[in-house]
Amino acid sequence: LHTFCKECLAEYTKAHSVEDDQIECPTCRCKSPLPSGNVDGLKNNFFVESLKDTVNLHKTLHSEGQGIGQALSVRNGQQHTCSEHTDEVVKFFCETCQVPMCRHCALLKHREHSFTHLKEHSALVRAEVQGQIDKVKSK
């Protein structure tokens, strides 16, 4: 139940022999099965993955000049709150489920889904609608 990064573990297996598709844990020296004979078959530590996703989301928001607690202006400066987390502002759009969501929903319920900032999604929808309006006007 020890956690290592995949690249480090791959280097470890190159330096240490793997016998009978088992690897010796670098921490406790217990033998663990190595599915398919390499580290690609090992399972992810979902708790660590979740932490990594949270950090990456935080970095993305800060690199785009947005603080975590700062709301995106959606329309006329209005802020829309999440129906499930009423103290959270809707900032993201889940492209998989086609629903707007707050930070908590993005990290908890839609973590494995593809999502974008609501502002970016709104701009795409606005452009599509304008394209349709232009087609109708030309006819």
Secondary structure, 3 states (H helix, E strand, C coil): CCCCCHHHHHHHHHHCCCECCEEECCCCCCEEECHHHCHHHCCCCHHHHHHHHHHHHHHHHHHCCCCCCCCCCCECCECCECCCCCCCECCEEECCCCEEECHHHHHHCCCCCCEEEHHHHHHHHHHHHHHHHHHHHHC
